[in-house]
């Protein structure tokens, strides 16, 4: 006897097809068709990226053979078509992080500012203490403002404790490679502004429905 055909519902239970409504069958069919289409588009995009990166690698080799220097070694690269109307580029973002030595630097700076305030008093000492507090203030997400913290390196204070704190702060800086972006821009003629080709599904709504 042939096994009765079933469909699995949202609870993971097998339901005989004869008990599944016509609408639910159609809903399932359409959703799966869209899902399959998106998976294919994703695979196509991955191939586009893989092929484009291989092309850029080939272009970098051609530059080397032609004796054209490649600017830096950070992964950034840009090239244009012969007529200058198409530009392709790889842009690599780098992020600054601070390691655990930033805590030591903070403690030294605060100790120096508090000692100065206790010894001399005055608005300048209080302002320095407030500046340090604000620089090391943690956001709601639990992160420090890198720019505020590094601004303390520009303070020209000659005290031994402060110099040591600045040294620790400078040594705590780590530069890490972040996300890489592949950009393709084109323009119809030299009077037009270059426009990026957006491979963003949200940007692909049919014009009539925007």
Residue pairs with C-beta under 8 A, 6 or more apart in sequence:
4 16
4 17
4 18
5 16
5 17
6 14
6 15
6 16
6 17
7 14
7 15
7 17
7 20
7 24
7 25
7 28
8 14
8 15
9 15
17 25
41 201
45 199
48 199
49 182
52 88
52 182
53 90
53 182
56 77
56 79
56 88
56 90
59 77
59 79
60 70
60 77
63 69
63 70
64 70
70 77
74 92
74 94
74 177
75 90
75 92
75 177
75 180
76 89
76 90
76 91
76 92
77 89
77 90
78 87
78 88
78 89
78 90
79 87
79 88
79 89
80 86
80 87
80 88
81 87
84 190
85 186
85 187
85 188
85 189
85 190
86 184
86 185
86 186
87 183
87 184
87 185
87 186
87 194
88 182
88 183
88 184
88 185
89 182
89 183
89 184
89 185
90 180
90 181
90 182
90 183
91 180
91 181
91 183
92 177
92 178
92 179
92 180
92 181
93 177
93 178
93 179
93 180
93 181
94 175
94 176
94 177
94 178
95 175
95 176
95 177
95 178
96 146
96 150
96 173
96 174
96 175
96 176
97 173
97 174
97 175
97 176
98 144
98 146
98 149
98 169
98 172
98 173
98 174
99 172
99 174
100 172
101 168
101 169
101 171
101 172
102 144
102 149
102 168
102 169
102 172
104 165
104 168
105 165
105 166
105 168
105 169
105 172
106 132
106 136
106 165
108 161
108 162
108 164
108 165
108 168
109 132
109 152
109 161
109 162
109 165
110 129
110 132
110 133
111 161
112 157
112 159
112 161
112 162
112 165
113 125
113 128
113 129
113 132
114 129
116 125
116 128
117 125
117 126
117 128
117 129
131 152
132 152
134 148
135 145
135 148
135 149
135 151
135 152
136 144
136 148
136 149
137 144
137 145
137 148
138 144
139 145
149 169
150 169
150 173
152 166
152 169
153 166
153 169
153 170
155 162
155 166
157 163
183 196
184 196
184 197
185 194
185 195
185 196
185 197
186 194
186 195
186 197
187 193
187 194
187 195
